[in-house]
Protein backbone atom coordinates (compact mmCIF):
# COMPACT_ATOMS: atom_id res chain seq x y z
CA UNK A 1 0.00 0.00 0.00
CA UNK A 2 2.82 2.41 0.77
CA UNK A 3 4.20 2.03 -2.76
CA UNK A 4 0.79 2.74 -4.29
CA UNK A 5 0.35 5.73 -1.98
CA UNK A 6 3.76 7.09 -3.02
CA UNK A 7 2.81 6.63 -6.68
CA UNK A 8 -0.52 8.43 -6.14
CA UNK A 9 1.24 11.24 -4.26
CA UNK A 10 3.58 11.76 -7.23
CA UNK A 11 0.57 11.95 -9.55
CA UNK A 12 -0.99 14.60 -7.30
CA UNK A 13 2.27 16.58 -7.15
CA UNK A 14 2.51 16.56 -10.95
CA UNK A 15 -1.11 17.61 -11.47
CA UNK A 16 -2.04 21.25 -12.09
CA UNK A 17 -5.42 21.00 -10.34
CA UNK A 18 -4.52 19.21 -7.09
CA UNK A 19 -2.01 19.59 -4.27
CA UNK A 20 -0.85 17.53 -1.32
CA UNK A 21 -2.18 18.94 1.94
CA UNK A 22 0.60 17.24 3.92
CA UNK A 23 3.43 14.94 2.79
CA UNK A 24 2.40 11.36 1.99
CA UNK A 25 3.00 8.99 4.93
CA UNK A 26 2.90 5.21 4.51
CA UNK A 27 -0.49 4.50 2.89
CA UNK A 28 -2.01 7.90 3.62
CA UNK A 29 -2.28 10.60 0.94
CA UNK A 30 -4.03 13.85 1.93
CA UNK A 31 -4.78 16.07 -1.05
CA UNK A 32 -7.16 18.79 -2.13
CA UNK A 33 -8.18 20.79 -5.16
CA UNK A 34 -5.91 23.82 -5.52
CA UNK A 35 -7.48 27.18 -4.67
CA UNK A 36 -10.76 25.59 -3.62
CA UNK A 37 -13.27 25.75 -0.81
CA UNK A 38 -14.05 22.98 1.66
CA UNK A 39 -17.41 22.59 -0.06
CA UNK A 40 -15.76 21.92 -3.44
CA UNK A 41 -13.46 19.31 -1.92
CA UNK A 42 -16.36 17.68 -0.07
CA UNK A 43 -18.32 17.52 -3.34
CA UNK A 44 -15.38 15.73 -4.98
CA UNK A 45 -15.14 13.18 -2.15
CA UNK A 46 -18.90 12.59 -2.24
CA UNK A 47 -18.87 12.12 -6.00
CA UNK A 48 -16.03 9.59 -5.82
CA UNK A 49 -17.63 7.70 -2.93
CA UNK A 50 -21.03 7.58 -4.67
CA UNK A 51 -19.37 5.77 -7.58
CA UNK A 52 -18.44 2.96 -5.12
CA UNK A 53 -15.34 1.76 -7.00
CA UNK A 54 -13.06 3.29 -4.38
CA UNK A 55 -13.69 4.95 -1.04
CA UNK A 56 -12.17 8.20 0.19
CA UNK A 57 -12.24 9.34 3.79
CA UNK A 58 -12.71 13.11 4.12
CA UNK A 59 -10.58 15.19 6.46
CA UNK A 60 -10.86 18.74 7.74
Residue, then its C-alpha position, 0 to 999 in steps of 0.5 A: x500500500x505504501x508504494x501505491x500511496x507514493x505513486x498516487x502522491x507523485x501523480x498529485x504533485x505533478x497535477x495542475x489541479x490538485x495539491x498535497x495537503x501534507x506529505x504522503x505517509x505510509x499509505x495515507x495521501x491527503x490532497x485537495x483541489x488547488x485554490x478551492x473551498x471545503x465545499x468543493x473538496x467535499x463535493x469531490x469526495x462525495x462524487x467519488x464515494x457515490x461511484x463505489x469503485x473506491x472509497x475516500x475518507x474526508x478530512x478537515 
